Amino acid sequence: MRILEITTRKKRHLPLLLLADEQESMVDMYLDRGRVFVLEEDGVKAQAVVTDEGGGIYELKNLAVMPAHQGKGYGRMMVDWLFFHLPRLNALIVGTGESPATLGFYKRCGFRPFGRRKNFFIDHYNHPIVDGGVVLRDMILLRRDNTETAHNIEEKRRRTMAELGMVGLGHVAIYVKDVARSKAFYSDVLGFEELWYVKHENTGSQLQFMQQKGVILELVQKGSGQKQRDGVDGTINHLCMQVQDIEAAKAALEVAGVVFENEIQLDPDLYPNGEKSARFRGPDGEMLQIEQIL
């Protein structure tokens, strides 16, 4: 699972946006100046639009989840991710109707009411707006304040680092066209020593691990017909960090706002006794991984 910002062709997911704001002319009023984010997990599951209102105040203009995936936590994941990743955020505000279900959702996400715009849905929409069986009239304004002080943020960072249990750099993985050729180069030219080799029979992918003065390199040759996930041959596939307890590390990172792309996976073929790993993205989409060597 990952959350990405859409900067071009913002209306490509208009049907999803219209689930949350069903009049296109109203969407057009904020879409161009808004920042659009999508949550992907085997396709788009949720989308959000936020606007920068100045002074560290952001307004959540639109939040929609695909109907087949509502009630699975994607909306809450999106809200939390925005709260932790929007730069210099002091407060996130949202305006919604008086639907008990929608108000309950935002209150569970940490929002509190602070105002009301009388007759908003009557004055601004050309037809009655109904949500959860309620004909909407007034807009209820809610906000979620960032109460973190610089001291609290530093303490939280230290606590997260302690809970993360970082051992050190696990390895760097690089896509290659020919794993045998690359192994020869890194061995003969750069002095890397061979550690172990793995071939996954189900995909045909080949992994060659090598080491030089404590730096572990993973050469990744994809199987025939297997789609390359990120990058091209010769580029870094992912950066892996080794941790003592992957369950505790994953939980600590999630508290810090990290959204993982997968649950913890066990691979018994890596390392002498196997490994457990989970992946997530950095701020520019770079693939990162934590692993626990068994």
Backbone as numpy.savetxt, mean C-alpha at the origin, in Angstrom:
# Nx Ny Nz CAx CAy CAz Cx Cy Cz
-0.90 -6.61 -2.05 -1.73 -5.42 -2.05 -0.86 -4.17 -2.05
-1.25 -3.17 -2.84 -0.49 -1.94 -2.87 -1.43 -0.77 -3.17
-1.01 0.42 -2.78 -1.76 1.64 -3.03 -0.90 2.55 -3.90
-1.44 2.97 -5.03 -0.70 3.77 -6.00 -1.44 5.07 -6.27
-0.69 6.12 -6.62 -1.30 7.38 -7.01 -1.46 7.42 -8.53
-2.64 7.84 -8.97 -2.92 7.99 -10.40 -2.77 9.47 -10.75
-1.87 9.78 -11.66 -1.62 11.18 -12.01 -2.09 11.54 -13.41
-2.42 10.55 -14.23 -2.93 10.81 -15.57 -4.22 10.02 -15.77
-5.05 10.51 -16.70 -6.32 9.84 -17.00 -7.06 9.50 -15.71
-7.30 10.53 -14.92 -7.91 10.31 -13.61 -9.33 9.76 -13.68
-9.98 9.94 -14.82 -11.37 9.48 -14.93 -11.47 8.05 -15.45
-10.32 7.35 -15.51 -10.37 5.99 -16.05 -11.25 5.07 -15.18
-11.34 5.40 -13.89 -12.16 4.59 -12.99 -13.42 5.35 -12.57
-13.96 6.15 -13.49 -15.14 6.95 -13.16 -16.30 6.14 -12.61
-16.61 4.94 -13.16 -17.73 4.18 -12.58 -17.54 3.89 -11.10
-16.29 3.69 -10.67 -16.04 3.46 -9.26 -16.23 4.75 -8.46
-15.76 5.86 -9.00 -15.95 7.15 -8.32 -17.43 7.48 -8.16
-18.23 7.11 -9.16 -19.65 7.42 -9.11 -20.41 6.58 -8.08
-19.80 5.53 -7.60 -20.42 4.77 -6.51 -20.50 5.61 -5.24
-19.50 6.48 -5.05 -19.46 7.30 -3.84 -20.05 8.69 -4.07
-20.01 9.16 -5.30 -20.53 10.50 -5.62 -21.19 10.38 -6.98
-22.50 10.16 -7.00 -23.16 9.66 -8.21 -23.48 10.70 -9.27
-23.09 11.96 -9.06 -23.31 12.97 -10.10 -21.96 13.39 -10.67
-21.75 13.11 -11.96 -20.44 13.33 -12.58 -20.00 14.78 -12.50
-20.92 15.72 -12.61 -20.55 17.13 -12.55 -19.96 17.50 -11.20
-20.39 16.82 -10.14 -19.83 17.07 -8.81 -18.42 16.48 -8.71
-18.22 15.31 -9.30 -16.89 14.70 -9.33 -15.92 15.60 -10.08
-16.38 16.17 -11.19 -15.52 17.04 -11.99 -15.04 18.27 -11.23
-15.79 18.68 -10.22 -15.43 19.89 -9.48 -14.16 19.72 -8.65
-13.83 18.48 -8.28 -12.64 18.28 -7.45 -11.61 17.32 -8.05
-11.98 16.61 -9.13 -11.08 15.58 -9.63 -9.77 16.14 -10.17
-9.82 17.22 -10.94 -8.60 17.76 -11.55 -7.59 18.21 -10.50
-8.05 18.87 -9.44 -7.11 19.35 -8.43 -6.86 18.33 -7.32
-7.58 17.24 -7.36 -7.42 16.23 -6.32 -6.32 15.23 -6.65
-5.86 14.55 -5.64 -4.91 13.45 -5.80 -5.70 12.15 -5.73
-5.49 11.30 -6.73 -6.28 10.08 -6.87 -5.40 8.88 -6.50
-5.93 8.02 -5.65 -5.21 6.83 -5.21 -6.08 5.59 -5.43
-5.44 4.51 -5.84 -6.16 3.24 -5.99 -5.48 2.17 -5.15
-6.29 1.30 -4.58 -5.79 0.15 -3.84 -5.96 -1.06 -4.73
-4.85 -1.73 -5.01 -4.86 -2.88 -5.91 -4.53 -4.15 -5.16
-5.27 -5.18 -5.46 -4.98 -6.54 -5.01 -5.68 -7.48 -5.98
-4.93 -7.99 -6.96 -5.55 -8.72 -8.07 -6.63 -7.86 -8.72
-6.25 -6.64 -9.07 -7.18 -5.67 -9.65 -7.51 -4.58 -8.66
-8.16 -3.53 -9.15 -8.51 -2.39 -8.29 -9.64 -2.79 -7.35
-9.43 -2.54 -6.07 -10.45 -2.83 -5.07 -11.08 -1.57 -4.50
-10.32 -0.47 -4.44 -10.84 0.76 -3.85 -10.13 1.96 -4.48
-10.79 3.12 -4.38 -10.23 4.35 -4.93 -10.60 5.50 -4.01
-9.69 6.49 -3.93 -9.94 7.66 -3.10 -9.43 8.90 -3.83
-10.08 10.03 -3.55 -9.64 11.32 -4.07 -9.53 12.27 -2.87
-8.37 12.91 -2.72 -8.18 13.88 -1.64 -7.71 15.20 -2.23
-8.09 16.28 -1.58 -7.64 17.61 -2.00 -6.88 18.26 -0.85
-5.88 19.04 -1.21 -5.08 19.77 -0.23 -5.74 21.13 0.00
-6.27 21.32 1.19 -6.98 22.56 1.51 -6.08 23.59 2.19
-4.79 23.28 2.32 -3.83 24.22 2.91 -3.72 24.05 4.41
-2.58 24.45 4.94 -2.36 24.38 6.38 -2.33 22.98 6.94
-1.98 22.00 6.11 -1.94 20.62 6.58 -3.30 19.96 6.64
-4.34 20.62 6.07 -5.69 20.07 6.06 -5.96 19.42 4.70
-6.32 18.17 4.69 -6.70 17.46 3.48 -8.17 17.05 3.59
-8.87 17.10 2.45 -10.26 16.67 2.45 -10.41 15.42 1.60
-11.01 14.40 2.19 -11.31 13.16 1.48 -12.61 13.38 0.70
-12.48 13.63 -0.58 -13.63 13.98 -1.41 -14.41 12.76 -1.89
-13.71 11.65 -2.03 -14.36 10.47 -2.60 -13.65 9.23 -2.08
-14.41 8.27 -1.61 -13.87 6.99 -1.18 -14.86 5.92 -1.62
-14.41 5.03 -2.51 -15.31 4.00 -3.05 -14.61 2.65 -3.07
-15.36 1.62 -2.76 -14.87 0.24 -2.79 -15.75 -0.55 -3.76
-15.12 -1.38 -4.57 -15.88 -2.21 -5.50 -16.97 -2.98 -4.75
-18.19 -3.00 -5.26 -19.29 -3.63 -4.53 -19.02 -5.06 -4.06
-18.35 -5.85 -4.89 -18.10 -7.25 -4.52 -17.09 -7.39 -3.39
-16.40 -6.29 -3.06 -15.35 -6.36 -2.05 -15.60 -5.43 -0.87
-16.81 -4.93 -0.76 -17.16 -4.08 0.38 -17.28 -4.93 1.64
-16.96 -4.32 2.78 -17.01 -5.04 4.05 -15.81 -5.90 4.33
-14.76 -5.78 3.51 -13.56 -6.61 3.69 -12.37 -5.81 4.22
-12.60 -4.55 4.58 -11.53 -3.76 5.18 -10.77 -2.88 4.23
-11.09 -2.90 2.92 -10.33 -2.11 1.97 -10.51 -0.61 2.18
-11.73 -0.18 2.52 -11.96 1.23 2.78 -11.16 1.72 3.96
-11.13 0.96 5.04 -10.37 1.34 6.23 -8.87 1.36 5.92
-8.40 0.39 5.13 -6.98 0.38 4.76 -6.61 1.64 3.99
-7.48 2.05 3.08 -7.22 3.25 2.29 -7.17 4.48 3.17
-8.14 4.63 4.06 -8.18 5.80 4.94 -6.92 5.85 5.81
-6.56 4.73 6.42 -5.37 4.71 7.29 -4.11 5.01 6.50
-4.01 4.46 5.29 -2.82 4.70 4.47 -2.70 6.19 4.14
-3.80 6.82 3.74 -3.78 8.25 3.44 -3.36 9.06 4.65
-3.89 8.69 5.80 -3.60 9.46 7.02 -2.11 9.42 7.35
-1.48 8.28 7.11 -0.07 8.15 7.46 0.88 8.58 6.35
0.39 8.73 5.11 1.29 9.01 4.00 1.14 10.39 3.38
0.03 11.09 3.60 -0.10 12.44 3.05 0.89 13.36 3.77
1.66 14.15 3.04 2.73 14.94 3.66 2.22 16.04 4.58
2.86 16.15 5.75 2.61 17.22 6.72 1.12 17.35 7.05
0.47 16.23 7.22 -0.97 16.23 7.49 -1.24 16.62 8.94
-2.08 17.60 9.12 -2.57 17.97 10.45 -3.94 17.39 10.74
-4.77 17.32 9.68 -6.11 16.75 9.85 -6.63 16.29 8.50
-7.40 15.22 8.53 -8.10 14.72 7.36 -9.60 14.92 7.61
-10.28 15.65 6.72 -11.69 15.91 6.90 -12.49 15.23 5.80
-13.76 15.00 6.06 -14.64 14.37 5.09 -16.05 14.88 5.30
-16.79 15.01 4.22 -18.20 15.38 4.30 -19.05 14.25 3.77
-20.08 13.87 4.52 -20.92 12.76 4.11 -22.35 13.01 4.55
-23.26 12.17 4.08 -24.66 12.32 4.45 -24.95 11.67 5.79
-26.24 11.71 6.16 -26.65 11.22 7.47 -27.04 9.74 7.45
-26.36 8.97 6.64 -26.56 7.53 6.63 -25.86 6.91 7.84
-26.59 6.19 8.70 -25.95 5.59 9.89 -24.77 4.70 9.54
-24.87 3.93 8.44 -23.78 3.02 8.07 -22.52 3.79 7.71
-22.67 4.86 6.91 -21.51 5.64 6.48 -20.91 6.41 7.65
-21.75 7.03 8.46 -21.25 7.75 9.64 -20.54 6.79 10.59
-21.10 5.60 10.75 -20.46 4.61 11.63 -19.10 4.18 11.12
-18.97 4.04 9.80 -17.68 3.67 9.22 -16.63 4.72 9.54
-16.95 5.99 9.30 -15.95 7.04 9.53 -15.63 7.19 11.01
-16.59 7.00 11.87 -16.31 7.08 13.31 -15.39 5.95 13.74
-15.57 4.76 13.15 -14.66 3.65 13.46 -13.25 3.92 12.94
-13.15 4.77 11.91 -11.84 5.14 11.37 -11.20 6.30 12.15
-11.84 6.75 13.21 -11.25 7.79 14.05 -11.73 9.19 13.77
-12.75 9.37 12.93 -13.28 10.70 12.62 -14.33 11.10 13.66
-14.41 12.43 13.89 -15.39 12.98 14.82 -16.12 14.15 14.15
-17.44 14.30 14.37 -18.20 15.40 13.73 -17.71 16.76 14.23
-17.72 17.75 13.31 -17.36 19.10 13.73 -18.22 20.17 13.06
-19.13 19.77 12.18 -19.94 20.79 11.52 -20.99 20.17 10.61
-21.78 21.04 10.00 -22.87 20.60 9.12 -23.08 21.66 8.03
-23.26 21.20 6.80 -23.61 22.08 5.70 -25.08 21.83 5.35
-25.92 22.78 5.72 -27.36 22.63 5.57 -27.76 22.49 4.10
-28.64 21.54 3.84 -29.25 21.34 2.52 -28.25 21.11 1.39
-27.05 20.61 1.73 -26.01 20.46 0.70 -26.47 19.54 -0.43
-27.03 18.42 -0.11 -27.39 17.44 -1.14 -28.62 17.87 -1.94
-29.42 18.75 -1.37 -30.58 19.29 -2.09 -30.14 20.40 -3.05
-29.22 21.26 -2.57 -28.80 22.42 -3.36 -27.82 22.08 -4.48
-27.05 21.01 -4.31 -25.96 20.75 -5.25 -26.20 19.58 -6.20
-27.22 18.80 -5.97 -27.48 17.63 -6.83 -28.81 17.79 -7.53
-28.87 17.28 -8.77 -30.08 17.46 -9.57 -31.12 16.35 -9.38
-30.88 15.49 -8.40 -31.84 14.43 -8.09 -31.62 14.00 -6.64
-32.58 13.38 -6.01 -32.42 12.94 -4.62 -31.29 11.91 -4.49
-30.46 12.08 -3.47 -29.37 11.15 -3.19 -29.80 10.28 -2.01
-29.80 8.96 -2.23 -30.24 8.01 -1.22 -29.06 7.12 -0.85
-28.80 6.99 0.45 -27.70 6.15 0.93 -28.22 5.30 2.08
-28.19 4.00 1.89 -28.66 3.11 2.94 -30.11 3.32 3.31
-30.93 3.68 2.31 -32.34 3.92 2.56 -32.66 5.29 3.10
-31.65 6.14 3.29 -31.84 7.48 3.84 -31.71 8.50 2.71
-32.72 9.35 2.54 -32.62 10.45 1.58 -31.77 11.56 2.21
-30.63 11.85 1.59 -29.67 12.76 2.18 -30.09 14.22 1.97
-29.86 14.99 3.01 -30.21 16.42 2.96 -28.99 17.26 3.35
-28.60 17.21 4.61 -27.44 17.97 5.09 -26.16 17.16 4.92
-25.05 17.85 4.75 -23.74 17.19 4.78 -23.16 17.29 6.18
-22.76 16.14 6.74 -22.12 16.10 8.05 -20.62 16.15 7.85
-19.96 17.10 8.50 -18.51 17.25 8.39 -17.83 16.54 9.55
-16.83 15.72 9.22 -16.07 14.98 10.22 -14.59 15.22 10.00
-13.81 15.05 11.05 -12.37 15.22 10.92 -11.64 14.22 11.81
-10.46 13.86 11.31 -9.54 13.01 12.07 -8.25 13.79 12.22
-7.94 14.16 13.44 -6.78 15.02 13.69 -5.53 14.19 13.93
-4.42 14.73 13.45 -3.12 14.13 13.71 -2.59 14.74 15.00
-2.68 13.99 16.08 -2.28 14.50 17.39 -0.83 14.18 17.72
-0.11 13.63 16.75 1.27 13.25 17.00 2.16 14.49 17.14
2.90 14.59 18.22 3.92 15.63 18.37 5.24 15.07 17.86
6.21 15.94 17.67 7.53 15.48 17.21 8.10 14.45 18.18
7.89 14.67 19.50 8.40 13.72 20.50 7.69 12.39 20.36
6.36 12.42 20.18 5.60 11.18 20.06 6.00 10.40 18.81
6.23 11.14 17.71 6.64 10.49 16.48 7.98 9.79 16.64
8.92 10.45 17.30 10.23 9.84 17.53 10.12 8.62 18.43
9.29 8.72 19.47 9.10 7.58 20.37 8.46 6.42 19.61
7.49 6.74 18.76 6.84 5.71 17.97 7.83 5.04 17.02
8.71 5.87 16.42 9.72 5.31 15.52 10.64 4.35 16.25
11.08 4.78 17.45 11.97 3.91 18.23 11.29 2.62 18.64
10.00 2.73 19.03 9.26 1.54 19.43 9.08 0.59 18.25
8.79 1.16 17.07 8.63 0.34 15.88 9.93 -0.37 15.54
11.05 0.35 15.63 12.34 -0.26 15.34 12.66 -1.39 16.31
12.30 -1.18 17.58 12.55 -2.22 18.58 11.70 -3.45 18.30
10.42 -3.23 17.95 9.52 -4.33 17.67 9.86 -5.02 16.36
10.44 -4.27 15.43 10.78 -4.82 14.13 11.84 -5.92 14.24
12.76 -5.77 15.19 13.77 -6.80 15.38 14.66 -6.99 14.16
15.10 -5.88 13.57 15.90 -5.93 12.36 17.26 -6.57 12.64
17.61 -7.58 11.85 18.91 -8.23 11.97 19.92 -7.53 11.06
19.48 -7.15 9.88 20.36 -6.49 8.93 19.83 -6.69 7.53
20.62 -6.34 6.54 20.23 -6.54 5.14 20.19 -8.02 4.85
19.06 -8.48 4.35 18.95 -9.90 4.01 19.63 -10.20 2.69
19.14 -9.59 1.62 19.76 -9.76 0.32 19.20 -8.73 -0.65
19.86 -8.59 -1.79 19.39 -7.76 -2.90 19.15 -8.70 -4.08
17.96 -8.62 -4.67 17.61 -9.50 -5.79 17.64 -8.73 -7.10
18.25 -9.33 -8.13 18.39 -8.69 -9.43 17.84 -9.63 -10.51
17.04 -9.07 -11.43 16.58 -9.84 -12.57 17.73 -10.08 -13.53
17.85 -11.30 -14.04 18.86 -11.63 -15.05 18.22 -12.45 -16.16
18.85 -12.42 -17.34 18.35 -13.21 -18.47 18.84 -14.65 -18.39
20.09 -14.82 -17.97 20.72 -16.14 -17.94 21.43 -16.29 -16.60
20.85 -17.07 -15.71 21.39 -17.14 -14.36 22.80 -17.75 -14.34
23.08 -18.69 -15.24 24.42 -19.30 -15.29 25.46 -18.28 -15.72
25.14 -17.49 -16.75 26.07 -16.46 -17.21 26.32 -15.43 -16.13
25.27 -15.01 -15.45 25.42 -14.00 -14.40 26.20 -14.56 -13.21
25.96 -15.82 -12.89 26.71 -16.44 -11.79 28.20 -16.44 -12.10
28.54 -16.74 -13.32 29.95 -16.76 -13.73 30.56 -15.37 -13.61
29.82 -14.34 -14.02 30.33 -12.97 -13.94 30.59 -12.56 -12.50
29.59 -12.75 -11.64 29.74 -12.31 -10.26 30.78 -13.14 -9.51
30.98 -14.38 -9.94 31.99 -15.21 -9.30 33.39 -14.91 -9.83
33.56 -14.92 -11.14 34.89 -14.79 -11.73 35.41 -13.35 -11.72
34.51 -12.38 -11.90 34.94 -10.99 -12.01 34.89 -10.26 -10.68
33.83 -10.50 -9.91 33.63 -9.73 -8.67 33.93 -10.54 -7.40
34.24 -11.81 -7.54 34.67 -12.58 -6.39 33.57 -13.06 -5.46
32.33 -13.09 -5.94 31.24 -13.62 -5.11 31.36 -15.13 -5.01
30.98 -15.67 -3.86 30.98 -17.12 -3.65 29.56 -17.66 -3.79
29.45 -18.84 -4.37 28.14 -19.46 -4.54 27.63 -19.97 -3.19
26.38 -19.65 -2.88 25.75 -20.14 -1.65 24.84 -21.33 -1.95
23.76 -21.10 -2.70 22.88 -22.20 -3.07 22.04 -21.78 -4.28
21.50 -22.80 -4.91 20.71 -22.62 -6.14 19.35 -23.28 -5.95
18.30 -22.60 -6.41 16.94 -23.13 -6.29 16.25 -22.99 -7.64
15.57 -24.05 -8.07 14.70 -23.96 -9.24 13.30 -24.37 -8.82
12.34 -23.48 -9.01 10.95 -23.78 -8.68 10.32 -24.51 -9.87
10.01 -25.77 -9.68 9.53 -26.59 -10.78 8.18 -26.13 -11.30
7.36 -25.55 -10.43 6.02 -25.14 -10.87 6.04 -23.92 -11.79
7.04 -23.07 -11.66 7.11 -21.86 -12.49 8.30 -21.87 -13.45
9.31 -22.68 -13.15 10.52 -22.69 -13.96 11.51 -21.60 -13.60
11.17 -20.75 -12.60 12.09 -19.69 -12.20 13.31 -20.28 -11.50
14.46 -19.61 -11.70 15.71 -20.06 -11.10 16.28 -18.95 -10.22
16.72 -19.33 -9.04 17.29 -18.39 -8.08 18.69 -18.85 -7.71
19.66 -17.97 -7.90 21.04 -18.26 -7.52 21.48 -17.26 -6.46
21.81 -17.75 -5.26 22.27 -16.90 -4.17 23.80 -16.94 -4.11
24.39 -15.73 -3.96 25.84 -15.61 -3.89 26.20 -14.62 -2.78
27.43 -14.70 -2.28 27.82 -13.86 -1.15 29.22 -13.29 -1.36
29.40 -12.05 -0.93 30.70 -11.39 -0.96 30.79 -10.48 0.26
31.63 -10.84 1.22 31.87 -10.04 2.42 30.57 -9.64 3.12
29.70 -10.61 3.31 28.47 -10.37 4.05 27.31 -9.85 3.22
27.56 -9.49 1.95 26.49 -9.03 1.07 25.96 -10.22 0.28
24.66 -10.51 0.43 24.06 -11.63 -0.28 23.30 -11.11 -1.49
23.57 -11.73 -2.62 22.97 -11.35 -3.89 22.08 -12.50 -4.36
20.87 -12.18 -4.81 19.96 -13.18 -5.37 19.77 -12.87 -6.86
20.21 -13.77 -7.72 20.02 -13.63 -9.16 18.73 -14.34 -9.53
17.82 -13.62 -10.18 16.48 -14.14 -10.46 16.28 -14.26 -11.96
16.14 -15.49 -12.44 15.78 -15.74 -13.84 14.36 -16.29 -13.86
13.45 -15.54 -14.48 12.05 -15.95 -14.51 11.87 -17.15 -15.42
10.83 -17.94 -15.15 10.53 -19.09 -15.98 10.00 -18.68 -17.34
10.02 -19.61 -18.28 9.53 -19.35 -19.63 8.05 -18.97 -19.59
7.74 -17.79 -20.15 6.36 -17.33 -20.18 5.88 -16.71 -18.89
6.74 -16.70 -17.86 6.34 -16.12 -16.57 6.45 -14.60 -16.64
5.42 -13.92 -16.22 5.39 -12.46 -16.28 6.34 -11.86 -15.25
7.14 -10.91 -15.68 8.05 -10.22 -14.77 7.28 -9.17 -13.99
7.41 -9.19 -12.69 6.56 -8.35 -11.85 6.94 -6.88 -11.90
8.18 -6.56 -11.77 8.65 -5.18 -11.77 9.96 -5.10 -12.52
10.17 -3.99 -13.21 11.48 -3.73 -13.81 11.77 -4.59 -15.02
13.02 -4.51 -15.47 13.49 -5.27 -16.63 14.77 -5.98 -16.22
15.29 -6.84 -17.12 16.53 -7.54 -16.82 17.64 -6.55 -16.48
18.39 -6.87 -15.46 19.47 -6.00 -15.03 19.07 -5.00 -13.97
17.80 -4.94 -13.62 17.34 -4.01 -12.59 17.07 -4.77 -11.29
17.00 -4.01 -10.21 16.76 -4.63 -8.90 15.32 -5.09 -8.80
15.15 -6.33 -8.40 13.81 -6.90 -8.21 13.24 -6.47 -6.87
14.02 -6.62 -5.81 13.57 -6.18 -4.49 14.74 -6.09 -3.53
14.53 -5.33 -2.46 15.50 -5.21 -1.37 14.91 -5.94 -0.16
15.65 -6.86 0.38 15.15 -7.68 1.48 15.88 -7.36 2.78
15.10 -7.21 3.86 15.64 -6.98 5.20 15.33 -8.16 6.09
16.31 -8.63 6.79 16.15 -9.81 7.63 15.71 -9.40 9.03
14.71 -10.12 9.56 14.18 -9.83 10.89 14.20 -11.09 11.74
14.12 -10.90 13.06 14.14 -12.03 13.97 12.80 -12.76 14.02
11.71 -11.99 14.07 10.36 -12.55 14.20 9.48 -11.86 13.17
9.15 -12.54 12.09 8.46 -11.87 10.99 7.03 -11.49 11.36
6.37 -12.27 12.20 5.01 -11.91 12.61 5.01 -10.60 13.39
5.95 -10.46 14.33 6.04 -9.24 15.13 6.47 -8.06 14.25
7.40 -8.31 13.32 7.87 -7.24 12.44 6.76 -6.73 11.53
5.99 -7.65 10.98 4.88 -7.27 10.10 3.84 -6.45 10.87
3.54 -6.88 12.08 2.56 -6.15 12.89 3.06 -4.74 13.21
4.35 -4.61 13.52 4.92 -3.30 13.84 4.88 -2.37 12.64
5.18 -2.90 11.47 5.15 -2.08 10.26 3.73 -1.67 9.89
2.76 -2.54 10.12 1.37 -2.19 9.84 0.88 -1.09 10.76
1.32 -1.11 12.01 0.98 -0.02 12.92 1.55 1.30 12.39
2.72 1.24 11.75 3.36 2.43 11.20 2.75 2.86 9.86
1.71 2.16 9.40 1.02 2.55 8.18 1.40 1.78 6.93
2.25 0.76 7.05 2.66 -0.02 5.88 1.52 -0.96 5.47
1.25 -1.02 4.16 0.25 -1.94 3.61 1.00 -3.05 2.87
0.87 -4.28 3.33 1.58 -5.40 2.72 0.84 -5.91 1.49
1.60 -6.38 0.52 1.02 -6.91 -0.71 0.61 -8.36 -0.56
1.11 -9.03 0.43 0.76 -10.43 0.63 0.88 -10.78 2.11
0.24 -11.87 2.48 0.41 -12.39 3.83 1.77 -13.09 3.91
2.18 -13.44 5.11 3.47 -14.11 5.29 3.46 -15.45 4.55
4.49 -15.65 3.73 4.58 -16.87 2.93 5.78 -17.71 3.38
5.60 -19.01 3.34 6.67 -19.95 3.67 7.23 -20.54 2.39
8.56 -20.48 2.24 9.24 -21.13 1.12 10.27 -22.09 1.69
9.96 -23.38 1.70 10.89 -24.35 2.31 12.15 -24.60 1.49
12.17 -24.12 0.23 13.32 -24.39 -0.64 14.45 -23.37 -0.49
14.14 -22.18 0.10 15.17 -21.16 0.26 15.92 -21.37 1.57
17.22 -21.22 1.51 18.10 -21.43 2.67 18.03 -22.91 3.10
18.94 -23.35 3.93 18.95 -24.77 4.32 17.65 -25.25 4.95
17.00 -24.37 5.74 15.78 -24.79 6.45 14.55 -24.00 6.03
14.65 -23.20 4.97 13.51 -22.44 4.49 13.46 -21.02 5.05
12.49 -20.25 4.58 12.31 -18.87 5.05 10.85 -18.48 4.99
10.50 -17.48 5.80 9.18 -16.85 5.74 9.38 -15.40 5.32
8.49 -14.91 4.46 8.68 -13.54 3.95 7.34 -12.88 3.67
7.39 -11.55 3.55 6.22 -10.75 3.16 6.74 -9.50 2.46
5.96 -8.99 1.50 6.43 -7.87 0.68 5.52 -6.65 0.82
6.15 -5.48 0.63 5.41 -4.22 0.64 6.16 -3.23 -0.25
5.58 -2.04 -0.44 6.17 -1.05 -1.34 6.70 0.15 -0.57
7.79 0.73 -1.10 8.29 1.99 -0.59 7.51 3.15 -1.20
7.83 4.38 -0.84 7.05 5.53 -1.29 7.06 5.76 -2.79
8.06 5.23 -3.51 8.11 5.39 -4.95 7.78 4.10 -5.69
7.15 3.17 -4.98 6.75 1.92 -5.61 7.80 0.83 -5.60
8.97 1.09 -4.99 10.01 0.08 -4.96 9.58 -1.11 -4.09
9.92 -2.31 -4.55 9.53 -3.52 -3.84 10.48 -3.77 -2.68
9.92 -3.93 -1.48 10.68 -4.24 -0.29 10.16 -5.53 0.32
11.01 -6.19 1.07 10.65 -7.48 1.64 11.27 -7.64 3.02
10.53 -8.25 3.92 11.12 -8.71 5.19 11.13 -10.23 5.17
12.16 -10.81 5.75 12.25 -12.26 5.79 12.79 -12.73 7.12
12.36 -13.92 7.50 12.91 -14.60 8.67 13.47 -15.92 8.17
14.76 -16.10 8.36 15.41 -17.34 7.96 15.18 -18.39 9.04
14.69 -19.54 8.64 14.33 -20.59 9.60 15.50 -21.50 9.89
